[in-house]
Amino acid sequence: MNLAPRVLVLAGGLSHERDVSLRSGRRVAEALRDGGCSVVERDVDAGLIGLLSAGTIDVVWPLLHGASGEDGAIRDVLELLEVSYVGSTPDACRTAWDKPVAGSVARAAGLAVPDSVALPHGTFRELGAQGVLAAITERLGLPLVVKPARGGSALGVSVVRRAEELPRAMVECFAYGDVALVERHVAGVEVAVSVVETDAGPVVLPAVEIVPDCGFYGYDARYVAGSTEFFCPARLTADATTAVAEAALIAHRAFGLRHLSRTDLVVDAAGRPWFLEVNVAPGMTETSLLPQAVEAAGDDPATLYRALVERATQDRAVPA
């Protein structure tokens, strides 16, 4: 682009993660302005399509978290309007957003994925909670992680260490979604590994090690400053560092992701990374993991984010 890119940062929405989205939007908008972009910050409303159809916006950066921002729907609309946008295509978003499906994709790509079962609320109720929960603990053992099959920011997520804790965890999970994913807990070092695309191809940023004060990386641990200690680069062996970087790159490619992504992993005592999930709209707040990795890599956020915006104008997906 010869002129300053005109970027619409889309943040807010109506999901449980609205506040996080707004914080991400403000941080990205600030960096883009520092990079010389002309930036408009906008929530989702009935006037959005009219604004995008007016031809006054070059690129949209969707920073909506939760269903409306990560399930591909808003990107489908951008495709219909033939508007360039930062991030992955609708199909890639849909695959990554559904955790049981994402686990199957990651496993097929050769990544280690914890054993799990996906239970719709209706099935759970019709078959009887007691029998289903007994079968889960017998098959997967303890401890377990219970999480909504679709969702982010650890909302509705619980670590279950005793069988009597499982019913409550299921109830809390179903408050955030109709399908619960119950997976075997993998003990180890939790890391997040981000990938950004440059003219030279995908680049893996330094892994961020996550050490929450309470032992669980829940919502407060993610977004309340001082609740979690981060180490970037992560305190891993050289072999484990290479392994997590390779895993993130495999995930980025296997899911067909674009521009940027973040893969969450646990490294066990043997140094093996286990895939937890991949994020198509990583948090960009002051405590979020991708911005920490950018800083650790020595990159200037303003320069990098503008480069992603300019790349989006070149990589606009062809409408289906």
C-alpha positions in Angstrom: 0.0 0.0 0.0 1.2 3.5 -0.8 -1.3 5.2 1.5 -1.8 4.5 5.2 -4.0 1.4 5.5 -7.6 2.1 6.7 -8.2 -0.5 9.3 -11.4 -1.4 11.1 -10.7 -3.1 14.4 -13.7 -5.1 15.3 -14.1 -5.8 19.0 -16.8 -6.3 21.6 -19.6 -8.6 20.5 -22.1 -10.3 22.8 -20.2 -13.3 24.0 -19.0 -14.0 27.5 -15.6 -12.7 26.4 -16.8 -9.3 25.4 -14.6 -7.5 27.9 -11.5 -9.4 26.8 -12.3 -8.6 23.2 -12.6 -4.9 23.9 -9.3 -4.9 25.7 -7.7 -6.7 22.8 -9.2 -4.3 20.3 -7.8 -1.2 22.2 -4.3 -2.7 22.3 -4.2 -3.6 18.6 -5.7 -0.3 17.5 -3.1 1.6 19.5 -0.3 -0.4 17.9 -1.7 0.1 14.4 -1.9 3.8 14.9 1.7 3.8 16.1 2.5 1.9 12.8 0.9 4.7 10.8 -2.5 3.1 10.0 -5.7 5.0 10.0 -7.8 3.0 12.5 -11.5 2.9 13.3 -12.7 0.9 16.4 -16.1 -0.6 16.0 -18.4 -3.0 17.8 -20.8 -5.4 16.0 -24.1 -3.7 15.2 -26.6 -3.2 12.4 -24.6 -0.4 10.8 -21.5 -2.5 10.3 -22.4 -3.8 6.8 -23.2 -0.4 5.6 -19.9 0.9 6.8 -18.0 -1.9 5.1 -20.0 -1.6 1.9 -19.1 2.1 1.6 -15.5 1.4 0.5 -13.9 3.5 3.2 -12.2 0.5 4.9 -9.2 -1.4 3.5 -8.9 -4.2 6.0 -10.9 -5.5 9.0 -9.1 -7.0 12.0 -11.7 -9.2 13.8 -10.8 -9.3 17.5 -14.1 -10.8 18.6 -13.6 -13.6 21.1 -16.1 -16.4 21.6 -18.6 -17.8 19.2 -19.3 -14.8 17.1 -15.7 -14.0 16.5 -14.1 -17.5 16.3 -16.7 -19.8 14.7 -16.2 -18.3 11.2 -19.5 -16.5 11.0 -18.3 -12.9 10.9 -15.6 -13.9 8.4 -18.3 -15.4 6.2 -19.9 -12.0 6.1 -16.6 -10.4 5.3 -16.2 -12.8 2.4 -19.7 -12.0 1.1 -18.7 -8.3 1.1 -15.3 -9.1 -0.4 -13.6 -7.2 2.4 -10.0 -8.1 3.3 -9.4 -9.2 6.9 -6.6 -10.3 9.2 -6.8 -13.9 10.2 -8.0 -17.3 9.1 -10.7 -18.2 6.7 -14.2 -19.3 7.8 -13.6 -23.0 7.2 -10.4 -23.0 9.2 -12.1 -21.1 12.0 -14.9 -23.6 12.2 -12.5 -26.5 12.5 -10.4 -24.9 15.2 -13.4 -23.6 17.1 -14.9 -27.0 17.8 -12.5 -28.6 20.3 -13.4 -32.3 19.6 -13.0 -31.8 15.9 -9.8 -29.9 16.4 -8.4 -32.7 18.5 -9.2 -35.1 15.6 -7.4 -32.9 13.2 -4.4 -32.5 15.4 -4.2 -36.2 16.1 -4.4 -36.9 12.3 -1.5 -34.5 11.8 0.7 -36.5 14.2 0.3 -34.5 17.4 -0.3 -36.1 20.8 -3.8 -35.3 22.0 -5.2 -36.3 25.4 -7.9 -39.0 25.4 -11.3 -37.5 25.7 -15.1 -37.8 25.3 -17.5 -35.2 24.0 -20.9 -35.3 25.7 -23.9 -33.2 24.6 -26.1 -32.1 27.4 -29.1 -34.0 26.0 -27.2 -37.3 25.9 -25.8 -36.7 29.4 -29.3 -36.1 30.8 -31.1 -38.9 28.9 -28.5 -41.6 29.8 -28.4 -40.6 33.4 -25.6 -38.6 34.9 -24.4 -41.2 37.4 -23.8 -44.0 34.9 -22.2 -41.7 32.4 -19.8 -40.1 34.9 -18.9 -43.5 36.3 -18.0 -44.7 32.8 -15.9 -41.6 32.2 -13.8 -42.0 35.3 -13.4 -45.7 34.7 -12.2 -45.2 31.1 -10.2 -42.0 31.4 -9.2 -42.1 35.0 -8.4 -39.1 37.2 -7.6 -36.2 37.2 -9.7 -34.9 34.3 -10.3 -31.5 32.6 -13.9 -30.6 31.8 -14.4 -27.8 29.3 -17.0 -26.5 26.9 -16.5 -28.0 23.4 -16.7 -24.5 22.0 -15.4 -21.5 24.0 -12.4 -19.7 25.2 -10.8 -17.8 28.1 -11.2 -20.9 30.3 -14.8 -20.1 31.0 -16.6 -23.1 32.3 -13.3 -25.1 32.6 -12.6 -27.2 35.7 -9.8 -29.6 36.7 -11.4 -32.6 38.4 -9.1 -34.5 40.8 -11.8 -36.5 42.7 -14.8 -38.3 41.3 -17.2 -36.4 43.6 -16.1 -33.1 41.9 -17.1 -34.3 38.4 -20.9 -33.6 38.6 -20.4 -30.0 39.7 -17.8 -29.5 36.9 -20.2 -30.8 34.3 -22.9 -28.4 35.6 -20.5 -25.4 35.4 -19.4 -26.5 31.9 -23.0 -26.8 30.6 -23.6 -23.2 31.7 -21.3 -22.1 28.9 -22.2 -24.6 26.1 -24.4 -27.5 25.2 -21.4 -30.0 24.7 -18.8 -30.8 27.3 -15.4 -32.1 26.4 -14.0 -34.3 29.2 -10.3 -35.1 28.7 -7.5 -36.8 30.5 -5.4 -34.3 32.4 -1.8 -34.1 31.3 0.6 -32.9 34.0 3.5 -30.8 32.9 4.5 -27.4 31.8 1.8 -25.3 30.1 3.0 -23.3 27.2 1.5 -21.2 24.4 3.3 -21.0 21.1 2.3 -18.3 18.5 2.9 -18.3 14.8 2.9 -15.2 12.6 3.2 -15.2 8.8 5.8 -13.0 7.1 7.0 -12.7 3.5 9.4 -15.5 4.3 6.6 -17.8 5.5 5.3 -18.8 9.0 7.6 -17.8 11.8 7.3 -19.4 15.3 7.6 -17.0 18.1 9.2 -17.9 21.5 7.1 -20.2 23.6 5.5 -18.6 26.7 5.5 -20.7 29.9 2.4 -20.2 32.0 2.6 -20.5 35.8 -0.7 -19.4 37.5 -0.5 -18.6 41.2 -3.5 -20.8 41.9 -2.2 -23.7 39.9 -5.0 -23.4 37.3 -4.9 -21.0 34.3 -8.5 -19.9 34.6 -10.3 -16.7 33.6 -8.9 -14.6 36.4 -5.4 -16.0 36.1 -5.5 -15.0 32.4 -6.7 -11.4 32.7 -6.0 -10.1 36.2 -2.5 -8.7 36.2 -0.2 -10.4 38.7 -2.3 -13.6 39.0 0.1 -15.6 36.7 3.8 -15.6 36.2 5.0 -15.9 32.6 8.4 -17.0 31.3 9.3 -16.2 27.7 11.1 -17.9 26.4 9.7 -20.9 28.3 12.1 -22.8 30.7 12.3 -25.9 28.5 15.1 -28.1 27.4 16.5 -27.5 24.0 14.8 -30.6 22.7 11.4 -29.6 24.2 11.8 -26.1 22.8 12.2 -27.5 19.4 9.3 -29.9 19.9 6.8 -27.3 20.9 7.8 -25.0 18.0 7.4 -27.9 15.6 4.0 -28.7 17.1 2.7 -25.2 16.7 3.9 -25.0 13.1 2.2 -28.4 12.4 -1.0 -27.2 13.9 -0.9 -23.9 12.0 -0.5 -25.8 8.7 -2.8 -28.7 9.5 -5.8 -26.4 10.3 -5.1 -24.2 7.3 -4.6 -21.1 9.5 -3.6 -17.8 8.1 -1.6 -14.7 9.3 -1.5 -15.6 13.0 -2.4 -18.3 15.4 -1.6 -19.6 18.9 -1.3 -23.2 19.9 -1.7 -24.2 23.6 0.3 -27.2 24.7 1.4 -29.1 27.8 4.9 -30.5 27.9 5.0 -33.7 30.0 7.9 -35.0 32.1 9.4 -36.8 29.1 9.5 -33.5 27.1 6.6 -34.5 24.8 4.2 -31.7 23.9 0.4 -32.5 24.1 -2.0 -30.5 22.0 -4.8 -28.7 23.9 -6.2 -26.3 21.4 -5.4 -23.8 18.7 -6.6 -20.2 18.6 -7.5 -18.3 15.5 -8.2 -15.0 17.4 -5.6 -15.0 20.1 -6.1 -12.5 23.0 -4.1 -9.3 22.5 -4.5 -7.7 25.9 -1.7 -6.5 28.1 -1.5 -10.0 29.8 -2.1 -12.0 26.6 0.4 -14.5 25.3 1.0 -13.6 21.7 2.0 -10.0 22.5 4.4 -11.3 25.1 6.0 -13.6 22.5 6.2 -10.7 20.1 8.1 -8.7 22.7 10.4 -11.6 23.6 11.2 -12.1 19.9 12.4 -8.4 19.8 9.7 -7.5 17.3 8.0 -4.1 17.2 4.2 -4.7 17.6 3.4 -1.6 15.5 5.6 -2.8 12.6 4.4 -6.5 12.9 0.7 -5.7 13.1 0.9 -3.3 10.2 2.7 -6.0 8.2 -0.2 -8.4 9.0 -2.7 -5.8 7.8 -0.8 -5.3 4.5 -0.5 -9.1 4.1 -4.3 -9.4 4.5 -4.8 -7.2 1.5 -2.7 -9.7 -0.6 -4.2 -12.9 0.8 -7.9 -12.1 0.8 -9.6 -15.5 0.4 -11.6 -16.0 -2.8 -15.3 -16.2 -1.9 -16.7 -19.8 -1.9 
